[in-house]
Amino acid sequence: MSAKLLVEGVSRVFPGRDGGPGVTALQPTDLAIPENDFITLLGPSGCGKSTLLRMVAGLDRPPTGRVVLDGRPGAGDRHGIQQHPPGARPVQPGDDPQQRRLAAAGGAEEGNELARGHADI
């Protein structure tokens, strides 16, 4: 069985402050996730969960190892990701990115209804 997502030997060490020792954010990690599997990353704060997800999503490139998605190396090549520097896009009151995504998926009214239904969670 081939993996939908393959992570091999991916690790990350951030440089230390003022020339001090580096901070290991992610020990070398291997994962093979078959298609249609659902996984959860669990661990304490600072163990590398978000660091790994950023590399899988393409927001960071793994300095060691590789990420393969659908048999293509470099899952994290920023496909369709658009970043805005802070303050580049003014946020208006009631401007909720999640509500915009919901509205885009099912129309403005459906997005508004779904957002109202989740507002008290």
Biopython code that builds the backbone (N, CA, C, O; Angstrom):
import numpy as np
from Bio.PDB.StructureBuilder import StructureBuilder

atoms = [
    (1, "MET", "N", (0.852, -1.183, 0.000)),
    (1, "MET", "CA", (0.000, 0.000, 0.000)),
    (1, "MET", "C", (0.893, 1.240, 0.000)),
    (1, "MET", "O", (1.792, 1.357, 0.833)),
    (2, "SER", "N", (0.652, 2.158, -0.923)),
    (2, "SER", "CA", (1.458, 3.376, -0.962)),
    (2, "SER", "C", (0.821, 4.442, -0.076)),
    (2, "SER", "O", (-0.388, 4.454, 0.155)),
    (3, "ALA", "N", (1.663, 5.316, 0.401)),
    (3, "ALA", "CA", (1.207, 6.359, 1.316)),
    (3, "ALA", "C", (0.706, 7.569, 0.535)),
    (3, "ALA", "O", (1.300, 7.962, -0.469)),
    (4, "LYS", "N", (-0.376, 8.146, 0.998)),
    (4, "LYS", "CA", (-0.883, 9.407, 0.449)),
    (4, "LYS", "C", (0.057, 10.540, 0.863)),
    (4, "LYS", "O", (0.372, 11.428, 0.071)),
    (5, "LEU", "N", (0.495, 10.485, 2.119)),
    (5, "LEU", "CA", (1.453, 11.456, 2.645)),
    (5, "LEU", "C", (2.605, 10.683, 3.264)),
    (5, "LEU", "O", (2.405, 9.797, 4.095)),
    (6, "LEU", "N", (3.807, 11.031, 2.847)),
    (6, "LEU", "CA", (5.007, 10.389, 3.360)),
    (6, "LEU", "C", (5.938, 11.453, 3.906)),
    (6, "LEU", "O", (6.283, 12.409, 3.211)),
    (7, "VAL", "N", (6.341, 11.281, 5.148)),
    (7, "VAL", "CA", (7.300, 12.176, 5.801)),
    (7, "VAL", "C", (8.478, 11.307, 6.198)),
    (7, "VAL", "O", (8.324, 10.350, 6.956)),
    (8, "GLU", "N", (9.652, 11.640, 5.685)),
    (8, "GLU", "CA", (10.835, 10.819, 5.956)),
    (8, "GLU", "C", (11.960, 11.683, 6.521)),
    (8, "GLU", "O", (12.456, 12.589, 5.851)),
    (9, "GLY", "N", (12.356, 11.394, 7.753)),
    (9, "GLY", "CA", (13.509, 12.048, 8.361)),
    (9, "GLY", "C", (13.400, 13.552, 8.503)),
    (9, "GLY", "O", (14.417, 14.244, 8.548)),
    (10, "VAL", "N", (12.194, 14.066, 8.574)),
    (10, "VAL", "CA", (12.001, 15.517, 8.685)),
    (10, "VAL", "C", (12.281, 15.962, 10.114)),
    (10, "VAL", "O", (11.751, 15.393, 11.070)),
    (11, "SER", "N", (13.113, 16.977, 10.246)),
    (11, "SER", "CA", (13.412, 17.539, 11.566)),
    (11, "SER", "C", (13.601, 19.038, 11.418)),
    (11, "SER", "O", (13.687, 19.564, 10.308)),
    (12, "ARG", "N", (13.664, 19.717, 12.556)),
    (12, "ARG", "CA", (13.847, 21.178, 12.507)),
    (12, "ARG", "C", (14.526, 21.641, 13.785)),
    (12, "ARG", "O", (14.082, 21.323, 14.888)),
    (13, "VAL", "N", (15.603, 22.395, 13.627)),
    (13, "VAL", "CA", (16.291, 23.037, 14.740)),
    (13, "VAL", "C", (16.350, 24.525, 14.425)),
    (13, "VAL", "O", (16.876, 24.929, 13.388)),
    (14, "PHE", "N", (15.808, 25.332, 15.322)),
    (14, "PHE", "CA", (15.851, 26.778, 15.138)),
    (14, "PHE", "C", (17.118, 27.324, 15.770)),
    (14, "PHE", "O", (17.562, 26.822, 16.803)),
    (15, "PRO", "N", (17.711, 28.356, 15.156)),
    (15, "PRO", "CA", (18.940, 28.934, 15.723)),
    (15, "PRO", "C", (18.687, 29.484, 17.121)),
    (15, "PRO", "O", (17.600, 29.975, 17.425)),
    (16, "GLY", "N", (19.718, 29.394, 17.969)),
    (16, "GLY", "CA", (19.613, 29.933, 19.323)),
    (16, "GLY", "C", (19.766, 31.448, 19.322)),
    (16, "GLY", "O", (20.217, 32.041, 18.342)),
    (17, "ARG", "N", (19.395, 32.046, 20.405)),
    (17, "ARG", "CA", (19.525, 33.500, 20.551)),
    (17, "ARG", "C", (20.971, 33.877, 20.826)),
    (17, "ARG", "O", (21.683, 33.181, 21.550)),
    (18, "ASP", "N", (21.386, 34.969, 20.248)),
    (18, "ASP", "CA", (22.717, 35.530, 20.492)),
    (18, "ASP", "C", (23.816, 34.481, 20.368)),
    (18, "ASP", "O", (24.753, 34.460, 21.167)),
    (19, "GLY", "N", (23.703, 33.621, 19.378)),
    (19, "GLY", "CA", (24.728, 32.613, 19.145)),
    (19, "GLY", "C", (24.676, 31.433, 20.092)),
    (19, "GLY", "O", (25.571, 30.588, 20.078)),
    (20, "GLY", "N", (23.643, 31.360, 20.912)),
    (20, "GLY", "CA", (23.493, 30.253, 21.861)),
    (20, "GLY", "C", (23.107, 28.973, 21.146)),
    (20, "GLY", "O", (22.979, 28.949, 19.922)),
    (21, "PRO", "N", (22.923, 27.920, 21.906)),
    (21, "PRO", "CA", (22.575, 26.635, 21.294)),
    (21, "PRO", "C", (21.213, 26.698, 20.608)),
    (21, "PRO", "O", (20.318, 27.428, 21.033)),
    (22, "GLY", "N", (21.078, 25.917, 19.541)),
    (22, "GLY", "CA", (19.824, 25.868, 18.807)),
    (22, "GLY", "C", (18.725, 25.193, 19.611)),
    (22, "GLY", "O", (18.985, 24.492, 20.589)),
    (23, "VAL", "N", (17.498, 25.421, 19.178)),
    (23, "VAL", "CA", (16.333, 24.835, 19.838)),
    (23, "VAL", "C", (15.742, 23.776, 18.907)),
    (23, "VAL", "O", (15.316, 24.084, 17.794)),
    (24, "THR", "N", (15.721, 22.540, 19.371)),
    (24, "THR", "CA", (15.155, 21.461, 18.572)),
    (24, "THR", "C", (13.641, 21.532, 18.665)),
    (24, "THR", "O", (13.056, 21.286, 19.720)),
    (25, "ALA", "N", (13.013, 21.876, 17.536)),
    (25, "ALA", "CA", (11.552, 21.970, 17.491)),
    (25, "ALA", "C", (10.927, 20.656, 17.050)),
    (25, "ALA", "O", (9.778, 20.369, 17.387)),
    (26, "LEU", "N", (11.680, 19.854, 16.296)),
    (26, "LEU", "CA", (11.144, 18.595, 15.791)),
    (26, "LEU", "C", (12.285, 17.601, 15.621)),
    (26, "LEU", "O", (13.204, 17.818, 14.831)),
    (27, "GLN", "N", (12.213, 16.519, 16.368)),
    (27, "GLN", "CA", (13.181, 15.429, 16.219)),
    (27, "GLN", "C", (12.944, 14.766, 14.864)),
    (27, "GLN", "O", (11.853, 14.903, 14.310)),
    (28, "PRO", "N", (13.933, 14.049, 14.310)),
    (28, "PRO", "CA", (13.697, 13.368, 13.036)),
    (28, "PRO", "C", (12.428, 12.514, 13.094)),
    (28, "PRO", "O", (12.262, 11.676, 13.981)),
    (29, "THR", "N", (11.551, 12.746, 12.141)),
    (29, "THR", "CA", (10.213, 12.146, 12.162)),
    (29, "THR", "C", (9.923, 11.432, 10.854)),
    (29, "THR", "O", (10.229, 11.933, 9.772)),
    (30, "ASP", "N", (9.324, 10.244, 10.972)),
    (30, "ASP", "CA", (8.881, 9.467, 9.820)),
    (30, "ASP", "C", (7.394, 9.159, 9.981)),
    (30, "ASP", "O", (6.958, 8.706, 11.040)),
    (31, "LEU", "N", (6.621, 9.406, 8.928)),
    (31, "LEU", "CA", (5.196, 9.064, 8.905)),
    (31, "LEU", "C", (4.848, 8.529, 7.523)),
    (31, "LEU", "O", (5.379, 9.004, 6.519)),
    (32, "ALA", "N", (3.978, 7.564, 7.471)),
    (32, "ALA", "CA", (3.413, 7.091, 6.207)),
    (32, "ALA", "C", (1.911, 6.985, 6.429)),
    (32, "ALA", "O", (1.441, 6.110, 7.156)),
    (33, "ILE", "N", (1.170, 7.875, 5.803)),
    (33, "ILE", "CA", (-0.271, 7.949, 6.020)),
    (33, "ILE", "C", (-0.984, 7.519, 4.749)),
    (33, "ILE", "O", (-0.900, 8.205, 3.730)),
    (34, "PRO", "N", (-1.691, 6.381, 4.797)),
    (34, "PRO", "CA", (-2.415, 5.911, 3.605)),
    (34, "PRO", "C", (-3.600, 6.819, 3.272)),
    (34, "PRO", "O", (-4.083, 7.572, 4.118)),
    (35, "GLU", "N", (-4.050, 6.730, 2.032)),
    (35, "GLU", "CA", (-5.213, 7.504, 1.603)),
    (35, "GLU", "C", (-6.420, 7.142, 2.453)),
    (35, "GLU", "O", (-6.605, 5.981, 2.820)),
    (36, "ASN", "N", (-7.237, 8.138, 2.764)),
    (36, "ASN", "CA", (-8.469, 8.020, 3.544)),
    (36, "ASN", "C", (-8.239, 7.769, 5.025)),
    (36, "ASN", "O", (-9.205, 7.552, 5.756)),
    (37, "ASP", "N", (-7.007, 7.788, 5.490)),
    (37, "ASP", "CA", (-6.759, 7.678, 6.929)),
    (37, "ASP", "C", (-6.892, 9.051, 7.576)),
    (37, "ASP", "O", (-6.621, 10.077, 6.954)),
    (38, "PHE", "N", (-7.304, 9.048, 8.807)),
    (38, "PHE", "CA", (-7.449, 10.263, 9.606)),
    (38, "PHE", "C", (-6.510, 10.109, 10.790)),
    (38, "PHE", "O", (-6.581, 9.119, 11.517)),
    (39, "ILE", "N", (-5.633, 11.080, 10.986)),
    (39, "ILE", "CA", (-4.694, 10.982, 12.095)),
    (39, "ILE", "C", (-4.803, 12.213, 12.980)),
    (39, "ILE", "O", (-5.369, 13.234, 12.591)),
    (40, "THR", "N", (-4.257, 12.092, 14.162)),
    (40, "THR", "CA", (-4.188, 13.202, 15.106)),
    (40, "THR", "C", (-2.763, 13.300, 15.607)),
    (40, "THR", "O", (-2.146, 12.289, 15.944)),
    (41, "LEU", "N", (-2.238, 14.514, 15.656)),
    (41, "LEU", "CA", (-0.920, 14.744, 16.235)),
    (41, "LEU", "C", (-1.122, 15.228, 17.660)),
    (41, "LEU", "O", (-1.722, 16.277, 17.890)),
    (42, "LEU", "N", (-0.619, 14.462, 18.606)),
    (42, "LEU", "CA", (-0.756, 14.804, 20.018)),
    (42, "LEU", "C", (0.615, 14.993, 20.630)),
    (42, "LEU", "O", (1.572, 14.304, 20.275)),
    (43, "GLY", "N", (0.698, 15.930, 21.548)),
    (43, "GLY", "CA", (1.943, 16.128, 22.263)),
    (43, "GLY", "C", (1.909, 17.433, 23.017)),
    (43, "GLY", "O", (1.037, 18.272, 22.787)),
    (44, "PRO", "N", (2.861, 17.608, 23.922)),
    (44, "PRO", "CA", (2.896, 18.832, 24.718)),
    (44, "PRO", "C", (3.311, 20.036, 23.877)),
    (44, "PRO", "O", (3.820, 19.895, 22.765)),
    (45, "SER", "N", (3.087, 21.191, 24.421)),
    (45, "SER", "CA", (3.488, 22.431, 23.777)),
    (45, "SER", "C", (4.981, 22.389, 23.464)),
    (45, "SER", "O", (5.797, 22.019, 24.309)),
    (46, "GLY", "N", (5.321, 22.770, 22.247)),
    (46, "GLY", "CA", (6.724, 22.844, 21.869)),
    (46, "GLY", "C", (7.325, 21.559, 21.342)),
    (46, "GLY", "O", (8.535, 21.496, 21.125)),
    (47, "CYS", "N", (6.510, 20.522, 21.128)),
    (47, "CYS", "CA", (7.076, 19.240, 20.685)),
    (47, "CYS", "C", (7.211, 19.137, 19.166)),
    (47, "CYS", "O", (7.799, 18.174, 18.674)),
    (48, "GLY", "N", (6.678, 20.110, 18.406)),
    (48, "GLY", "CA", (6.876, 20.113, 16.961)),
    (48, "GLY", "C", (5.652, 19.830, 16.124)),
    (48, "GLY", "O", (5.771, 19.662, 14.910)),
    (49, "LYS", "N", (4.467, 19.770, 16.733)),
    (49, "LYS", "CA", (3.247, 19.482, 15.968)),
    (49, "LYS", "C", (3.020, 20.536, 14.881)),
    (49, "LYS", "O", (2.860, 20.195, 13.709)),
    (50, "SER", "N", (3.008, 21.774, 15.255)),
    (50, "SER", "CA", (2.764, 22.849, 14.288)),
    (50, "SER", "C", (3.916, 22.981, 13.312)),
    (50, "SER", "O", (3.701, 23.285, 12.139)),
    (51, "THR", "N", (5.123, 22.761, 13.773)),
    (51, "THR", "CA", (6.285, 22.822, 12.888)),
    (51, "THR", "C", (6.154, 21.782, 11.785)),
    (51, "THR", "O", (6.401, 22.082, 10.617)),
    (52, "LEU", "N", (5.770, 20.570, 12.143)),
    (52, "LEU", "CA", (5.579, 19.514, 11.149)),
    (52, "LEU", "C", (4.455, 19.885, 10.179)),
    (52, "LEU", "O", (4.611, 19.736, 8.967)),
    (53, "LEU", "N", (3.339, 20.361, 10.698)),
    (53, "LEU", "CA", (2.213, 20.727, 9.833)),
    (53, "LEU", "C", (2.573, 21.869, 8.890)),
    (53, "LEU", "O", (2.136, 21.881, 7.739)),
    (54, "ARG", "N", (3.357, 22.819, 9.361)),
    (54, "ARG", "CA", (3.798, 23.918, 8.492)),
    (54, "ARG", "C", (4.646, 23.391, 7.334)),
    (54, "ARG", "O", (4.550, 23.888, 6.212)),
    (55, "MET", "N", (5.474, 22.384, 7.613)),
    (55, "MET", "CA", (6.296, 21.814, 6.540)),
    (55, "MET", "C", (5.449, 20.995, 5.574)),
    (55, "MET", "O", (5.681, 21.040, 4.366)),
    (56, "VAL", "N", (4.480, 20.252, 6.079)),
    (56, "VAL", "CA", (3.592, 19.486, 5.203)),
    (56, "VAL", "C", (2.774, 20.433, 4.327)),
    (56, "VAL", "O", (2.550, 20.153, 3.150)),
    (57, "ALA", "N", (2.327, 21.554, 4.900)),
    (57, "ALA", "CA", (1.510, 22.520, 4.161)),
    (57, "ALA", "C", (2.326, 23.381, 3.207)),
    (57, "ALA", "O", (1.762, 24.033, 2.329)),
    (58, "GLY", "N", (3.646, 23.393, 3.368)),
    (58, "GLY", "CA", (4.475, 24.187, 2.485)),
    (58, "GLY", "C", (4.774, 25.580, 2.979)),
    (58, "GLY", "O", (5.310, 26.397, 2.230)),
    (59, "LEU", "N", (4.443, 25.873, 4.218)),
    (59, "LEU", "CA", (4.761, 27.188, 4.774)),
    (59, "LEU", "C", (6.223, 27.266, 5.179)),
    (59, "LEU", "O", (6.792, 28.356, 5.227)),
    (60, "ASP", "N", (6.832, 26.141, 5.468)),
    (60, "ASP", "CA", (8.267, 26.029, 5.761)),
    (60, "ASP", "C", (8.805, 24.852, 4.973)),
    (60, "ASP", "O", (8.094, 23.874, 4.742)),
    (61, "ARG", "N", (10.044, 24.943, 4.567)),
    (61, "ARG", "CA", (10.700, 23.809, 3.910)),
    (61, "ARG", "C", (11.483, 23.035, 4.958)),
    (61, "ARG", "O", (12.167, 23.632, 5.789)),
    (62, "PRO", "N", (11.390, 21.712, 4.925)),
    (62, "PRO", "CA", (12.148, 20.936, 5.899)),
    (62, "PRO", "C", (13.650, 21.032, 5.615)),
    (62, "PRO", "O", (14.082, 20.764, 4.494)),
    (63, "PRO", "N", (14.447, 21.409, 6.615)),
    (63, "PRO", "CA", (15.893, 21.488, 6.391)),
    (63, "PRO", "C", (16.528, 20.102, 6.264)),
    (63, "PRO", "O", (17.603, 19.962, 5.681)),
    (64, "THR", "N", (15.865, 19.078, 6.811)),
    (64, "THR", "CA", (16.334, 17.706, 6.653)),
    (64, "THR", "C", (15.150, 16.833, 6.280)),
    (64, "THR", "O", (14.010, 17.140, 6.627)),
    (65, "GLY", "N", (15.414, 15.765, 5.588)),
    (65, "GLY", "CA", (14.361, 14.825, 5.213)),
    (65, "GLY", "C", (13.541, 15.326, 4.046)),
    (65, "GLY", "O", (13.923, 16.265, 3.348)),
    (66, "ARG", "N", (12.394, 14.671, 3.846)),
    (66, "ARG", "CA", (11.534, 15.043, 2.725)),
    (66, "ARG", "C", (10.069, 14.783, 3.053)),
    (66, "ARG", "O", (9.732, 13.950, 3.894)),
    (67, "VAL", "N", (9.214, 15.528, 2.359)),
    (67, "VAL", "CA", (7.768, 15.382, 2.461)),
    (67, "VAL", "C", (7.265, 15.046, 1.061)),
    (67, "VAL", "O", (7.579, 15.754, 0.104)),
    (68, "VAL", "N", (6.486, 13.971, 0.933)),
    (68, "VAL", "CA", (5.965, 13.535, -0.363)),
    (68, "VAL", "C", (4.446, 13.421, -0.243)),
    (68, "VAL", "O", (3.939, 12.734, 0.644)),
    (69, "LEU", "N", (3.732, 14.089, -1.127)),
    (69, "LEU", "CA", (2.268, 14.043, -1.145)),
    (69, "LEU", "C", (1.831, 13.553, -2.516)),
    (69, "LEU", "O", (2.244, 14.102, -3.538)),
    (70, "ASP", "N", (0.998, 12.526, -2.540)),
    (70, "ASP", "CA", (0.518, 11.933, -3.797)),
    (70, "ASP", "C", (1.667, 11.523, -4.706)),
    (70, "ASP", "O", (1.571, 11.638, -5.928)),
    (71, "GLY", "N", (2.756, 11.042, -4.108)),
    (71, "GLY", "CA", (3.894, 10.582, -4.894)),
    (71, "GLY", "C", (4.781, 11.686, -5.431)),
    (71, "GLY", "O", (5.762, 11.412, -6.122)),
    (72, "ARG", "N", (4.448, 12.941, -5.120)),
    (72, "ARG", "CA", (5.246, 14.079, -5.607)),
    (72, "ARG", "C", (6.054, 14.655, -4.471)),
    (72, "ARG", "O", (5.491, 15.048, -3.449)),
    (73, "PRO", "N", (7.371, 14.713, -4.626)),
    (73, "PRO", "CA", (8.201, 15.316, -3.583)),
    (73, "PRO", "C", (7.875, 16.795, -3.420)),
    (73, "PRO", "O", (7.372, 17.448, -4.334)),
    (74, "GLY", "N", (8.174, 17.296, -2.240)),
    (74, "GLY", "CA", (7.986, 18.721, -1.995)),
    (74, "GLY", "C", (6.542, 19.105, -1.819)),
    (74, "GLY", "O", (6.066, 20.047, -2.452)),
    (75, "ALA", "N", (5.824, 18.375, -0.953)),
    (75, "ALA", "CA", (4.418, 18.695, -0.703)),
    (75, "ALA", "C", (4.274, 20.154, -0.326)),
    (75, "ALA", "O", (3.244, 20.778, -0.581)),
    (76, "GLY", "N", (5.304, 20.682, 0.276)),
    (76, "GLY", "CA", (5.212, 22.054, 0.740)),
    (76, "GLY", "C", (5.767, 23.079, -0.204)),
    (76, "GLY", "O", (6.666, 23.831, 0.172)),
    (77, "ASP", "N", (5.267, 23.137, -1.415)),
    (77, "ASP", "CA", (5.732, 24.160, -2.337)),
    (77, "ASP", "C", (4.763, 25.323, -2.441)),
    (77, "ASP", "O", (4.703, 25.998, -3.468)),
    (78, "ARG", "N", (4.007, 25.556, -1.382)),
    (78, "ARG", "CA", (3.138, 26.719, -1.250)),
    (78, "ARG", "C", (2.077, 26.790, -2.334)),
    (78, "ARG", "O", (1.783, 27.875, -2.836)),
    (79, "HIS", "N", (1.505, 25.669, -2.699)),
    (79, "HIS", "CA", (0.462, 25.666, -3.715)),
    (79, "HIS", "C", (-0.759, 26.423, -3.216)),
    (79, "HIS", "O", (-1.389, 26.020, -2.237)),
    (80, "GLY", "N", (-1.088, 27.504, -3.878)),
    (80, "GLY", "CA", (-2.300, 28.241, -3.570)),
    (80, "GLY", "C", (-2.267, 29.015, -2.264)),
    (80, "GLY", "O", (-3.318, 29.431, -1.776)),
    (81, "ILE", "N", (-1.100, 29.219, -1.690)),
    (81, "ILE", "CA", (-1.020, 29.944, -0.421)),
    (81, "ILE", "C", (-0.649, 31.386, -0.707)),
    (81, "ILE", "O", (0.343, 31.661, -1.383)),
    (82, "GLN", "N", (-1.438, 32.292, -0.195)),
    (82, "GLN", "CA", (-1.172, 33.710, -0.362)),
    (82, "GLN", "C", (-1.045, 34.321, 1.021)),
    (82, "GLN", "O", (-1.957, 34.227, 1.842)),
    (83, "GLN", "N", (0.091, 34.947, 1.267)),
    (83, "GLN", "CA", (0.304, 35.550, 2.574)),
    (83, "GLN", "C", (0.301, 37.060, 2.438)),
    (83, "GLN", "O", (0.782, 37.613, 1.449)),
    (84, "HIS", "N", (-0.246, 37.712, 3.441)),
    (84, "HIS", "CA", (-0.279, 39.161, 3.490)),
    (84, "HIS", "C", (0.554, 39.621, 4.676)),
    (84, "HIS", "O", (0.431, 39.067, 5.768)),
    (85, "PRO", "N", (1.402, 40.628, 4.476)),
    (85, "PRO", "CA", (2.119, 41.150, 5.636)),
    (85, "PRO", "C", (1.139, 41.779, 6.618)),
    (85, "PRO", "O", (0.070, 42.236, 6.213)),
    (86, "PRO", "N", (1.488, 41.810, 7.905)),
    (86, "PRO", "CA", (0.575, 42.401, 8.883)),
    (86, "PRO", "C", (0.176, 43.820, 8.475)),
    (86, "PRO", "O", (1.025, 44.635, 8.112)),
    (87, "GLY", "N", (-1.102, 44.095, 8.539)),
    (87, "GLY", "CA", (-1.602, 45.432, 8.232)),
    (87, "GLY", "C", (-1.841, 45.682, 6.751)),
    (87, "GLY", "O", (-2.339, 46.746, 6.386)),
    (88, "ALA", "N", (-1.496, 44.721, 5.881)),
    (88, "ALA", "CA", (-1.662, 44.942, 4.446)),
    (88, "ALA", "C", (-3.134, 44.857, 4.036)),
    (88, "ALA", "O", (-3.543, 45.465, 3.047)),
    (89, "ARG", "N", (-3.911, 44.116, 4.783)),
    (89, "ARG", "CA", (-5.322, 43.968, 4.468)),
    (89, "ARG", "C", (-6.125, 44.403, 5.686)),
    (89, "ARG", "O", (-6.153, 43.694, 6.692)),
    (90, "PRO", "N", (-6.774, 45.550, 5.610)),
    (90, "PRO", "CA", (-7.537, 46.001, 6.776)),
    (90, "PRO", "C", (-8.693, 45.056, 7.094)),
    (90, "PRO", "O", (-9.386, 44.576, 6.197)),
    (91, "VAL", "N", (-8.883, 44.803, 8.361)),
    (91, "VAL", "CA", (-9.968, 43.934, 8.802)),
    (91, "VAL", "C", (-11.090, 44.815, 9.333)),
    (91, "VAL", "O", (-10.888, 45.641, 10.223)),
    (92, "GLN", "N", (-12.255, 44.624, 8.775)),
    (92, "GLN", "CA", (-13.421, 45.396, 9.176)),
    (92, "GLN", "C", (-14.145, 44.674, 10.305)),
    (92, "GLN", "O", (-14.032, 43.453, 10.419)),
    (93, "PRO", "N", (-14.887, 45.400, 11.146)),
    (93, "PRO", "CA", (-15.684, 44.718, 12.170)),
    (93, "PRO", "C", (-16.602, 43.690, 11.530)),
    (93, "PRO", "O", (-17.271, 43.983, 10.539)),
    (94, "GLY", "N", (-16.638, 42.501, 12.085)),
    (94, "GLY", "CA", (-17.466, 41.435, 11.558)),
    (94, "GLY", "C", (-16.837, 40.685, 10.390)),
    (94, "GLY", "O", (-17.450, 39.779, 9.825)),
    (95, "ASP", "N", (-15.614, 41.066, 10.028)),
    (95, "ASP", "CA", (-14.914, 40.405, 8.919)),
    (95, "ASP", "C", (-14.235, 39.158, 9.460)),
    (95, "ASP", "O", (-13.162, 39.231, 10.059)),
    (96, "ASP", "N", (-14.861, 38.030, 9.248)),
    (96, "ASP", "CA", (-14.380, 36.770, 9.795)),
    (96, "ASP", "C", (-13.918, 35.865, 8.655)),
    (96, "ASP", "O", (-14.733, 35.469, 7.822)),
    (97, "PRO", "N", (-12.618, 35.528, 8.601)),
    (97, "PRO", "CA", (-12.135, 34.678, 7.504)),
    (97, "PRO", "C", (-12.867, 33.345, 7.422)),
    (97, "PRO", "O", (-13.106, 32.841, 6.324)),
    (98, "GLN", "N", (-13.227, 32.766, 8.565)),
    (98, "GLN", "CA", (-13.940, 31.490, 8.544)),
    (98, "GLN", "C", (-15.316, 31.667, 7.910)),
    (98, "GLN", "O", (-15.766, 30.817, 7.141)),
    (99, "GLN", "N", (-15.975, 32.761, 8.234)),
    (99, "GLN", "CA", (-17.288, 33.014, 7.658)),
    (99, "GLN", "C", (-17.169, 33.209, 6.142)),
    (99, "GLN", "O", (-18.039, 32.761, 5.396)),
    (100, "ARG", "N", (-16.112, 33.867, 5.683)),
    (100, "ARG", "CA", (-15.919, 34.043, 4.238)),
    (100, "ARG", "C", (-15.756, 32.693, 3.545)),
    (100, "ARG", "O", (-16.316, 32.474, 2.471)),
    (101, "ARG", "N", (-14.983, 31.777, 4.163)),
    (101, "ARG", "CA", (-14.798, 30.457, 3.562)),
    (101, "ARG", "C", (-16.117, 29.685, 3.521)),
    (101, "ARG", "O", (-16.426, 29.018, 2.533)),
    (102, "LEU", "N", (-16.886, 29.782, 4.599)),
    (102, "LEU", "CA", (-18.181, 29.105, 4.624)),
    (102, "LEU", "C", (-19.099, 29.668, 3.548)),
    (102, "LEU", "O", (-19.797, 28.924, 2.859)),
    (103, "ALA", "N", (-19.092, 30.972, 3.416)),
    (103, "ALA", "CA", (-19.952, 31.604, 2.427)),
    (103, "ALA", "C", (-19.530, 31.196, 1.020)),
    (103, "ALA", "O", (-20.379, 30.962, 0.160)),
    (104, "ALA", "N", (-18.238, 31.112, 0.785)),
    (104, "ALA", "CA", (-17.751, 30.729, -0.542)),
    (104, "ALA", "C", (-18.152, 29.296, -0.870)),
    (104, "ALA", "O", (-18.395, 28.962, -2.029)),
    (105, "ALA", "N", (-18.220, 28.465, 0.142)),
    (105, "ALA", "CA", (-18.562, 27.059, -0.084)),
    (105, "ALA", "C", (-20.045, 26.858, -0.350)),
    (105, "ALA", "O", (-20.421, 25.946, -1.086)),
    (106, "GLY", "N", (-20.891, 27.696, 0.237)),
    (106, "GLY", "CA", (-22.320, 27.424, 0.086)),
    (106, "GLY", "C", (-23.175, 28.645, -0.121)),
    (106, "GLY", "O", (-24.394, 28.562, 0.031)),
    (107, "GLY", "N", (-22.601, 29.760, -0.457)),
    (107, "GLY", "CA", (-23.373, 30.974, -0.649)),
    (107, "GLY", "C", (-23.366, 31.827, 0.602)),
    (107, "GLY", "O", (-23.159, 31.325, 1.707)),
    (108, "ALA", "N", (-23.590, 33.104, 0.427)),
    (108, "ALA", "CA", (-23.490, 34.061, 1.525)),
    (108, "ALA", "C", (-24.472, 33.759, 2.650)),
    (108, "ALA", "O", (-24.105, 33.810, 3.824)),
    (109, "GLU", "N", (-25.703, 33.449, 2.303)),
    (109, "GLU", "CA", (-26.693, 33.204, 3.353)),
    (109, "GLU", "C", (-26.338, 31.963, 4.156)),
    (109, "GLU", "O", (-26.454, 31.962, 5.381)),
    (110, "GLU", "N", (-25.907, 30.904, 3.474)),
    (110, "GLU", "CA", (-25.516, 29.690, 4.187)),
    (110, "GLU", "C", (-24.314, 29.966, 5.092)),
    (110, "GLU", "O", (-24.256, 29.477, 6.220)),
    (111, "GLY", "N", (-23.372, 30.739, 4.600)),
    (111, "GLY", "CA", (-22.216, 31.093, 5.423)),
    (111, "GLY", "C", (-22.620, 31.880, 6.650)),
    (111, "GLY", "O", (-22.094, 31.647, 7.738)),
    (112, "ASN", "N", (-23.550, 32.813, 6.489)),
    (112, "ASN", "CA", (-24.027, 33.598, 7.631)),
    (112, "ASN", "C", (-24.745, 32.726, 8.649)),
    (112, "ASN", "O", (-24.534, 32.862, 9.855)),
    (113, "GLU", "N", (-25.612, 31.813, 8.148)),
    (113, "GLU", "CA", (-26.324, 30.916, 9.053)),
    (113, "GLU", "C", (-25.382, 30.012, 9.820)),
    (113, "GLU", "O", (-25.536, 29.823, 11.027)),
    (114, "LEU", "N", (-24.406, 29.452, 9.121)),
    (114, "LEU", "CA", (-23.439, 28.572, 9.782)),
    (114, "LEU", "C", (-22.618, 29.359, 10.802)),
    (114, "LEU", "O", (-22.366, 28.875, 11.905)),
    (115, "ALA", "N", (-22.207, 30.558, 10.439)),
    (115, "ALA", "CA", (-21.419, 31.366, 11.371)),
    (115, "ALA", "C", (-22.234, 31.712, 12.622)),
    (115, "ALA", "O", (-21.713, 31.656, 13.736)),
    (116, "ARG", "N", (-23.513, 32.071, 12.439)),
    (116, "ARG", "CA", (-24.360, 32.371, 13.591)),
    (116, "ARG", "C", (-24.540, 31.150, 14.476)),
    (116, "ARG", "O", (-24.570, 31.266, 15.701)),
    (117, "GLY", "N", (-24.661, 29.982, 13.862)),
    (117, "GLY", "CA", (-24.846, 28.754, 14.625)),
    (117, "GLY", "C", (-23.618, 28.367, 15.429)),
    (117, "GLY", "O", (-23.743, 27.657, 16.426)),
    (118, "HIS", "N", (-22.425, 28.815, 15.022)),
    (118, "HIS", "CA", (-21.182, 28.467, 15.725)),
    (118, "HIS", "C", (-20.681, 29.595, 16.623)),
    (118, "HIS", "O", (-19.677, 29.428, 17.315)),
    (119, "ALA", "N", (-21.353, 30.722, 16.624)),
    (119, "ALA", "CA", (-20.854, 31.893, 17.324)),
    (119, "ALA", "C", (-20.749, 31.679, 18.835)),
    (119, "ALA", "O", (-19.889, 32.284, 19.474)),
    (120, "ASP", "N", (-21.593, 30.844, 19.414)),
    (120, "ASP", "CA", (-21.602, 30.686, 20.865)),
    (120, "ASP", "C", (-20.741, 29.526, 21.343)),
    (120, "ASP", "O", (-20.729, 29.221, 22.535)),
    (121, "ILE", "N", (-20.023, 28.879, 20.441)),
    (121, "ILE", "CA", (-19.214, 27.723, 20.836)),
    (121, "ILE", "C", (-18.012, 28.188, 21.613)),
    (121, "ILE", "O", (-17.199, 27.368, 22.040)),
]
sb = StructureBuilder()
sb.init_structure("model")
sb.init_model(0)
sb.init_chain("A")
sb.init_seg("    ")
for serial, (resi, resn, name, xyz) in enumerate(atoms, 1):
    if name == "N":
        sb.init_residue(resn, " ", resi, " ")
    sb.init_atom(name, np.array(xyz, "f"), 0.0, 1.0, " ", f" {name:<3s}", serial, name[0])
structure = sb.get_structure()
